[in-house]
């Protein structure tokens, strides 16, 4: 079988397409013939040894997939050969065949395409966990999304609107803001590409305040970090929740007086750890997202699709900061 391997730390250019024997499922595992793989920002980090998890090399990147069950390992129930499933692998998905614990697999309804199923778990899973579990979102609240045109950003905008929020989307271009509006945002703010000096930070905070309104934001979903976090934190409403999801622009330095003055919370959103700690809650969340997708209430936006032979290019695209929506690899 073909597999895209990280044999040494480095960027996408160091990945190699190799041929390996197909894996055999162990007890409790399912072998899946992979059809589609969702590419996410953690894929750019894990191959450089900059992610929370560091698998032993060689390994294939790719954290989520949709495919067809081929073979069941001993003790597996609830699945049969030919079933379509989506699975969360964290790494290893960029291959023609993978073996995955059955507990990490979810049946995919006929009404959900392979591409949509491969796009749901990390982006919509993170967004739903952030908004409900970490943010405690209530209908009518105002949610600000930084990095609103990326995979997690678009999913957050879409779900926040579905859950009854007023959404202010912030992104780095008019084109990206238009994409966020297409997902349902009520207002948009264009921020300059970083790094931002104090003047640019104040201008960004002013533009956010104007879009949010005098009461401030109830929730900020920060998917960007860096110099963008502090201006957004300054726009929080009293008792708001500032959710840290990621920091492609760098780890922010946040003045400690701001949470005090706003009487607001700063909360981390580590969806991967939540999945590991509460697998049944995640299973319910995935079933809910699949149902919403099947009903047409959420719709993943696909930015680009690459074949497995160009999987390295798919990961490289995320580093270019031009992606709007989801990048996929077909196998």
C-alpha positions as CSV (number, residue, x, y, z in Angstrom):
1,X,0.0,0.0,0.0
2,X,1.0,3.6,-0.4
3,X,1.7,5.8,2.6
4,X,3.0,9.3,3.2
5,X,5.7,9.1,5.8
6,X,7.5,11.5,8.1
7,X,10.9,9.9,8.6
8,X,12.7,13.0,10.0
9,X,11.5,16.2,11.6
10,X,10.8,19.0,9.2
11,X,8.3,20.6,7.0
12,X,6.0,19.1,4.3
13,X,8.9,19.0,1.9
14,X,10.5,16.2,4.0
15,X,7.6,13.8,3.7
16,X,8.1,10.9,1.4
17,X,5.6,8.6,-0.4
18,X,6.5,5.0,0.4
19,X,5.2,1.5,-0.2
20,X,4.5,-0.7,2.9
21,X,2.6,-3.9,3.6
22,X,-1.0,-3.4,4.5
23,X,-1.5,-3.5,8.3
24,X,-3.5,-6.3,10.0
25,X,-6.0,-5.3,12.7
26,X,-5.3,-6.3,16.2
27,X,-7.9,-7.1,18.9
28,X,-10.6,-4.4,19.0
29,X,-9.3,-2.8,15.7
30,X,-10.8,-2.2,12.3
31,X,-8.9,-2.1,9.1
32,X,-10.2,0.7,6.9
33,X,-9.7,1.4,3.2
34,X,-9.2,5.1,3.3
35,X,-11.2,7.3,0.9
36,X,-10.7,10.8,2.2
37,X,-8.5,12.5,4.8
38,X,-9.0,15.9,6.5
39,X,-5.9,18.0,6.8
40,X,-5.6,20.3,9.9
41,X,-3.2,22.8,11.4
42,X,-1.9,20.2,13.8
43,X,-0.6,18.2,10.8
44,X,1.9,21.1,10.1
45,X,3.1,20.9,13.8
46,X,3.3,17.1,14.3
47,X,5.8,16.6,11.5
48,X,8.1,19.2,13.0
49,X,7.8,17.8,16.5
50,X,5.9,20.9,17.7
51,X,2.6,19.2,18.6
52,X,1.4,18.0,22.0
53,X,1.8,14.4,20.7
54,X,5.1,13.1,19.3
55,X,4.6,9.7,17.6
56,X,7.6,7.4,17.0
57,X,9.0,7.7,13.5
58,X,8.4,6.8,10.8
59,X,4.7,7.8,10.9
60,X,2.1,9.2,8.5
61,X,0.4,12.5,9.4
62,X,-3.3,12.8,9.0
63,X,-5.6,13.0,12.0
64,X,-9.1,12.2,10.6
65,X,-10.5,10.1,7.8
66,X,-13.5,8.6,6.1
67,X,-13.3,5.2,4.6
68,X,-14.8,1.7,4.2
69,X,-14.4,-1.1,6.7
70,X,-12.4,-4.0,5.3
71,X,-11.6,-6.3,8.1
72,X,-12.5,-6.6,11.8
73,X,-10.1,-7.6,14.5
74,X,-11.1,-10.0,17.3
75,X,-13.8,-8.8,19.6
76,X,-15.1,-6.0,17.3
77,X,-18.9,-5.7,17.3
78,X,-21.2,-3.1,15.8
79,X,-19.4,-2.8,12.4
80,X,-19.3,-5.0,9.3
81,X,-17.1,-5.1,6.2
82,X,-18.5,-2.5,3.7
83,X,-19.6,0.0,6.3
84,X,-18.6,3.6,5.8
85,X,-17.0,5.1,8.8
86,X,-15.2,8.2,9.9
87,X,-12.3,7.8,12.4
88,X,-10.1,10.0,14.5
89,X,-6.5,8.7,14.2
90,X,-4.5,11.9,15.4
91,X,-1.8,10.6,13.1
92,X,-1.5,7.9,10.5
93,X,-4.4,8.6,8.2
94,X,-2.4,9.5,5.0
95,X,-2.2,6.0,3.8
96,X,-4.3,3.6,1.6
97,X,-5.1,1.3,4.6
98,X,-5.1,2.0,8.3
99,X,-6.0,0.0,11.4
100,X,-8.0,2.0,14.0
101,X,-9.5,1.0,17.4
102,X,-13.2,0.5,16.8
103,X,-13.9,2.9,19.7
104,X,-12.5,5.7,17.5
105,X,-14.8,5.0,14.6
106,X,-18.3,6.4,13.8
107,X,-20.8,5.1,11.3
108,X,-21.4,7.6,8.5
109,X,-25.0,8.1,7.2
110,X,-25.7,7.7,3.5
111,X,-26.7,11.4,3.3
112,X,-23.2,12.5,4.4
113,X,-20.5,12.5,1.7
114,X,-16.9,11.1,2.2
115,X,-15.6,14.7,2.0
116,X,-18.0,16.0,4.6
117,X,-17.3,13.1,7.0
118,X,-13.6,13.7,6.7
119,X,-14.1,17.4,7.5
120,X,-16.3,17.1,10.6
121,X,-14.3,15.8,13.5
122,X,-11.4,18.1,14.3
123,X,-13.0,21.4,13.1
124,X,-16.6,21.0,14.1
125,X,-15.7,18.9,17.1
126,X,-13.3,21.6,18.3
127,X,-15.9,24.3,17.6
128,X,-18.8,22.5,19.4
129,X,-16.6,21.7,22.4
130,X,-15.3,25.2,22.6
131,X,-18.8,26.9,22.3
132,X,-20.8,24.6,24.6
133,X,-18.5,22.8,27.0
134,X,-15.8,25.5,27.5
135,X,-17.8,28.6,26.6
136,X,-21.2,27.8,28.0
137,X,-22.8,29.6,25.1
138,X,-26.3,30.8,25.6
139,X,-28.7,31.9,22.8
140,X,-28.5,35.7,22.2
141,X,-24.9,36.1,23.3
142,X,-22.3,37.7,21.1
143,X,-19.4,35.5,19.9
144,X,-16.2,36.9,18.3
145,X,-14.2,34.5,16.2
146,X,-10.6,35.3,15.3
147,X,-9.3,33.4,12.3
148,X,-12.9,33.0,11.1
149,X,-12.1,31.8,7.6
150,X,-10.0,28.7,8.5
151,X,-11.5,25.3,9.1
152,X,-12.1,25.7,12.8
153,X,-13.1,29.3,12.3
154,X,-15.8,28.6,9.7
155,X,-17.1,25.7,11.8
156,X,-17.3,28.0,14.8
157,X,-19.2,30.7,13.0
158,X,-21.6,28.2,11.5
159,X,-22.3,26.4,14.8
160,X,-22.5,29.6,16.9
161,X,-25.2,30.9,14.6
162,X,-27.0,27.6,14.7
163,X,-26.9,27.8,18.5
164,X,-28.5,31.2,18.5
165,X,-25.5,33.6,18.9
166,X,-24.8,36.9,17.3
167,X,-21.4,36.3,15.5
168,X,-18.6,38.8,14.8
169,X,-16.1,37.2,12.5
170,X,-12.5,38.6,12.2
171,X,-10.1,37.6,9.4
172,X,-7.2,39.0,7.5
173,X,-8.8,39.9,4.1
174,X,-12.1,41.0,2.6
175,X,-12.3,37.7,0.8
176,X,-12.0,35.8,4.0
177,X,-14.6,38.0,5.7
178,X,-16.9,37.3,2.8
179,X,-16.4,33.6,3.4
180,X,-17.3,34.1,7.0
181,X,-20.4,36.0,6.1
182,X,-21.4,33.1,3.9
183,X,-21.2,30.9,7.0
184,X,-23.7,33.2,8.7
185,X,-21.7,35.9,10.6
186,X,-23.6,39.0,11.5
187,X,-20.6,41.4,11.2
188,X,-17.0,41.1,10.1
189,X,-13.7,42.9,10.9
190,X,-10.6,42.8,8.7
191,X,-7.3,42.8,10.7
192,X,-3.9,43.4,9.2
193,X,-1.3,40.6,8.9
194,X,1.1,40.6,11.9
195,X,3.1,41.3,13.7
196,X,1.1,44.3,15.0
197,X,2.6,47.3,16.8
198,X,0.7,49.1,19.5
199,X,-1.0,51.4,17.0
200,X,-2.2,48.5,14.9
201,X,-3.4,46.7,18.0
202,X,-5.4,49.7,19.2
203,X,-6.9,50.1,15.7
204,X,-7.9,46.4,15.7
205,X,-9.5,46.7,19.1
206,X,-11.4,49.8,18.0
207,X,-12.8,48.1,14.9
208,X,-13.8,45.1,17.1
209,X,-15.6,47.3,19.6
210,X,-17.5,49.0,16.9
211,X,-18.7,45.7,15.4
212,X,-19.4,44.1,18.8
213,X,-21.3,47.0,20.4
214,X,-21.1,48.7,23.8
215,X,-21.8,45.6,26.0
216,X,-18.7,43.8,24.7
217,X,-18.3,40.2,23.6
218,X,-19.7,37.3,25.7
219,X,-17.3,34.8,24.1
220,X,-14.1,35.3,22.1
221,X,-12.9,32.2,20.3
222,X,-9.2,32.9,19.6
223,X,-7.8,30.6,16.9
224,X,-5.0,33.0,16.0
225,X,-3.1,34.1,19.1
226,X,0.0,36.3,18.9
227,X,-0.6,40.1,18.7
228,X,-4.3,39.6,18.0
229,X,-5.3,38.2,21.4
230,X,-4.8,41.2,23.6
231,X,-7.0,43.6,21.4
232,X,-9.8,41.0,21.4
233,X,-9.5,40.5,25.2
234,X,-9.9,44.3,25.6
235,X,-13.3,43.9,23.9
236,X,-14.7,41.4,26.3
237,X,-17.9,42.1,28.1
238,X,-18.1,41.8,31.9
239,X,-18.1,38.1,32.9
240,X,-17.2,37.0,29.4
241,X,-15.2,33.9,28.4
242,X,-12.0,34.1,26.3
243,X,-11.3,30.7,24.7
244,X,-7.8,29.9,23.6
245,X,-8.0,27.4,20.7
246,X,-4.7,27.8,18.9
247,X,-1.9,30.2,18.1
248,X,-0.5,30.1,14.6
249,X,0.5,33.7,15.0
250,X,2.4,32.9,18.1
251,X,1.7,32.5,21.9
252,X,0.2,35.7,23.2
253,X,1.4,37.7,26.1
254,X,-1.7,38.8,27.9
255,X,-1.6,41.5,30.6
256,X,-3.0,39.9,33.8
257,X,-4.9,43.0,34.7
258,X,-7.3,42.6,31.8
259,X,-9.2,39.5,33.1
260,X,-9.4,41.3,36.5
261,X,-10.9,44.5,35.1
262,X,-13.3,42.5,32.8
263,X,-14.1,39.9,35.5
264,X,-13.7,37.5,32.6
265,X,-12.4,34.0,32.3
266,X,-9.5,32.8,30.1
267,X,-10.2,29.1,29.2
268,X,-8.1,26.7,27.2
269,X,-9.7,24.5,24.6
270,X,-7.8,21.2,24.1
271,X,-10.4,19.1,22.2
272,X,-8.0,16.2,21.7
273,X,-7.6,15.7,25.5
274,X,-11.3,16.0,26.0
275,X,-11.9,13.2,23.4
276,X,-9.5,11.0,25.3
277,X,-10.9,11.8,28.8
278,X,-14.6,11.6,27.8
279,X,-15.0,9.3,24.8
280,X,-18.7,8.7,25.3
281,X,-19.4,12.5,25.3
282,X,-17.4,12.7,22.1
283,X,-19.3,9.9,20.5
284,X,-22.5,11.7,21.2
285,X,-21.1,14.9,19.8
286,X,-20.0,13.1,16.6
287,X,-23.4,11.6,16.2
288,X,-25.0,15.0,16.6
289,X,-22.7,16.6,14.1
290,X,-23.3,13.8,11.5
291,X,-27.1,14.3,12.0
292,X,-26.8,18.1,11.5
293,X,-24.7,17.5,8.4
294,X,-27.2,14.9,7.0
295,X,-30.0,17.4,7.6
296,X,-28.1,20.2,5.8
297,X,-27.9,22.4,8.9
298,X,-24.1,22.5,8.7
299,X,-22.0,22.3,5.6
300,X,-18.2,22.0,5.6
301,X,-16.6,24.4,3.1
302,X,-13.9,22.6,1.1
303,X,-11.0,24.9,0.0
304,X,-9.0,22.4,-2.0
305,X,-8.6,18.6,-2.6
306,X,-5.3,16.8,-3.3
307,X,-4.5,13.2,-4.2
308,X,-2.3,11.2,-1.8
309,X,0.7,11.6,-4.1
310,X,0.4,15.4,-3.4
311,X,-0.4,15.0,0.3
312,X,2.7,17.1,1.2
313,X,1.3,20.0,-0.8
314,X,-2.0,19.8,1.1
315,X,-0.2,20.2,4.4
316,X,2.0,23.0,3.0
317,X,-1.1,24.9,1.9
318,X,-2.1,25.4,5.6
319,X,1.2,27.1,6.2
320,X,0.5,29.7,3.5
321,X,-2.4,31.3,5.5
322,X,-4.6,31.5,2.4
323,X,-6.8,28.5,3.1
324,X,-10.5,29.3,3.6
325,X,-12.3,26.2,4.9
326,X,-11.0,22.7,4.8
327,X,-8.2,21.0,2.8
328,X,-8.7,17.3,1.9
329,X,-6.6,14.5,0.5
330,X,-8.4,11.8,-1.5
331,X,-6.9,8.2,-1.4
